[in-house]
Amino acid sequence: MGKGMRWLRVLCVCAMLCIFATLLTAAAESPETRTVESLLKTRVAILNNMLTGNITCSEGQEQLKKVETDALYTKDVENIRAYDASDYDAMEKMEILSLQRQGKVCDILHYEAKIRWNCVGYDGAYVDTATYQIGVSCKDDTYRLISIEIL
């Protein structure tokens, strides 16, 4: 085997690795996954705006109806109504470190997300990272969060 063939093989292997990496990246960033990420960020922004008084409870409820449903919506509304201002740590930033689809059963998508929270509490600023199991209803091309459980 000549020197030219060896370089051709190296070039082909590098090209195949680049194509494979591109395919993996494209699969990870599917439109469905981006939709779920958007729902999570929107939900957190709405809840944060409600807790900080930027929007009223009724405005927040109307906005939440667009991104979540079922037990999650009910639980969030109950928690907002029962919340005590002294219990709230202000959320400065939410960063989704990973979001992976785990499966689909009927019209329910299951995701696992690792999220980093930058917050400010009574004792100062802190960073917390947690992993969540997320359920998403996908009926008639309409996506809504239905459950978020910390693992």
C-alpha positions in Angstrom: 0.0 0.0 0.0 1.4 3.3 -1.1 1.7 6.5 0.9 -1.1 8.1 -1.1 -3.6 5.3 -0.2 -2.8 5.6 3.4 -3.6 9.4 3.3 -6.8 8.6 1.4 -7.9 6.2 4.1 -7.1 8.7 6.8 -9.1 11.4 4.9 -12.0 9.0 4.4 -12.1 8.1 8.1 -12.0 11.7 9.1 -14.8 12.5 6.7 -16.9 9.6 8.0 -16.4 10.8 11.6 -17.5 14.3 10.7 -20.6 13.0 9.0 -21.4 10.8 11.9 -21.0 13.6 14.4 -23.2 15.9 12.3 -25.9 13.2 12.2 -25.8 12.8 16.0 -26.0 16.5 16.5 -29.0 16.8 14.1 -30.8 14.0 15.9 -30.2 15.6 19.3 -31.6 18.9 18.1 -34.8 17.7 16.6 -37.7 20.2 16.2 -39.6 18.2 18.8 -36.8 18.5 21.4 -36.5 22.3 20.7 -40.3 22.6 21.2 -40.0 20.8 24.6 -37.0 23.0 25.6 -39.0 26.1 24.6 -42.0 24.9 26.7 -39.7 24.4 29.8 -38.2 27.8 29.4 -41.5 29.5 28.9 -43.0 27.8 32.0 -40.1 28.9 34.2 -40.4 32.4 32.9 -44.1 32.6 33.6 -43.8 31.2 37.1 -40.9 33.5 37.8 -42.9 36.5 36.6 -45.8 35.5 38.8 -43.7 35.0 41.9 -41.9 38.3 41.4 -45.2 40.2 40.8 -44.4 41.2 37.2 -47.7 39.6 36.1 -50.9 38.9 38.1 -51.9 35.4 39.1 -54.8 35.4 36.6 -52.5 36.5 33.7 -50.0 33.8 34.7 -52.7 31.2 34.7 -53.8 32.1 31.2 -50.2 32.0 30.0 -49.6 28.6 31.8 -52.6 27.1 30.0 -50.7 27.5 26.7 -47.6 25.5 27.9 -48.9 23.0 30.4 -52.0 21.0 31.2 -53.6 18.4 33.5 -52.1 17.7 36.9 -49.0 19.9 36.3 -51.1 23.0 35.6 -53.3 22.3 38.7 -50.3 21.8 40.9 -48.5 24.9 39.7 -51.7 27.1 40.2 -52.2 25.6 43.7 -48.5 26.2 44.6 -48.6 29.8 43.4 -51.7 30.5 45.4 -50.2 29.0 48.5 -46.7 30.5 48.2 -45.2 32.7 50.9 -42.9 35.4 49.7 -40.3 34.4 52.3 -40.1 30.9 50.7 -39.0 32.2 47.3 -35.5 32.2 46.0 -35.2 34.4 42.9 -34.2 32.5 39.8 -31.6 34.4 37.8 -30.8 31.9 35.1 -32.0 28.4 33.9 -29.7 26.5 31.7 -30.8 23.2 30.1 -27.6 21.1 30.1 -29.1 18.1 28.4 -32.6 17.1 27.1 -33.0 13.6 25.8 -36.1 11.9 24.6 -36.6 8.6 26.5 -39.6 7.3 24.7 -43.2 7.7 23.6 -46.4 6.0 24.8 -49.5 6.8 22.8 -49.6 10.7 22.7 -47.2 11.1 25.6 -43.5 11.9 25.1 -41.0 11.1 27.9 -37.9 13.2 28.3 -35.0 13.4 30.8 -33.5 16.8 31.4 -30.5 18.0 33.3 -31.0 21.6 34.4 -28.6 24.1 36.1 -30.3 26.8 38.2 -28.6 30.0 39.2 -30.5 31.5 42.1 -30.3 34.1 44.8 -31.7 33.2 48.2 -31.6 34.5 51.7 -27.9 33.3 52.1 -26.8 34.7 48.7 -26.3 33.4 45.2 -26.0 29.7 44.6 -26.0 27.2 41.7 -28.0 24.0 41.8 -28.2 21.2 39.2 -30.9 18.6 39.0 -32.2 15.9 36.7 -35.9 15.8 35.8 -38.3 13.3 34.2 -40.6 15.3 31.9 -43.9 14.2 30.4 -45.2 16.0 27.3 -48.6 15.6 25.7 -48.5 15.8 21.9 -52.0 15.7 20.5 -52.8 17.2 17.1 -49.3 18.8 16.8 -50.0 20.7 20.0 -47.3 20.1 22.7 -48.0 20.8 26.4 -46.1 19.8 29.5 -48.0 17.4 31.7 -45.5 16.4 34.4 -42.1 17.4 35.7 -40.6 15.2 38.4 -37.1 15.5 40.0 -35.1 12.4 39.9 
